[in-house]
Amino acid sequence: MPTPIEIPLEGGRDHVELNQLLKLAGLCDSGGAGKAIVASGAVFVDGAVELRKTCKIRAGQTVELDGHVVQVIAGI
């Protein structure tokens, strides 16, 4: 299993939208591409399929796509 990609929440934010998280993690080229990937049913949030493109992902949640694991962590 590959090393998880850690994405910190920055600027006092308490969440990041799922499609934008995929972009920040380098798993897609744009937020629009992220929306298409989420709509395809290929993205799992905390082990369950997530179809809401702009679902709010908070610190402590884990996102999986094609064997890649993204962990959202609290920013400093």
N, C-alpha and C positions, 0 to 999 in steps of 0.2 A: 504494500500500500504506500503510495507516495506521501511525502511530508505534507501536512496540511498547510494551506496558504492562510496566513493570519492577516485580517483586515481590521485595523483599528478605527473606531468611530472618532472623528475629529471635529473640532470646532464646537464642542458642547452638544453635539447631536446625540439623540438617544436611539436613532434607527437609520437604516439606509434601505432604499427600495431595492427589491430583489433584482430587477433588470439592471440597475446601476451597479449593484454588488458584483454581478457577473462581469461587467465591464472593468471595474476596479481590480478584480482578481486576474484579469487578462484572459478570461475564458471566452470572450467575444469582443468584437471591435467597436460596438456602439450600444447605446441603450435600446435602440430599435431592434438590433440583432438579439439582445438579451430578452426582449419581449417575445420574439418569435421562438426562441429556445424554450422559454417558460411555457408558452402556449402549446408546445409540442408534447409536453408531459415528461420531459427528460430531467427535470430538476426536482430534487428532494430537499425538503427543509425538515430537519430533525427526524429524518427517516421516512417521511410521508411525502407523496407526490404533491407538489404545489403548482396550481394553475393560475393563481392571481399574479399578474405580471409586476404589479407595484406593491406587493405584499411588504409590510414593514419588517425588516430583519433587525433584531436587537442583539446587544452583546450577550454572548453565551450560546447563541444559536449556531447550528452547523448546516451548511448548504453543500449538497453533493451534485456533481454533474460529470458524467463520463469518467468515473474513477477519480476525479479531482475532488478534494475536500477543502472547503473554505470555512474558517472559523472567524466569527466576528467577535472582536474583543473591545472592551471599554477603552476609550482614548484617555490621554493624560491631560 
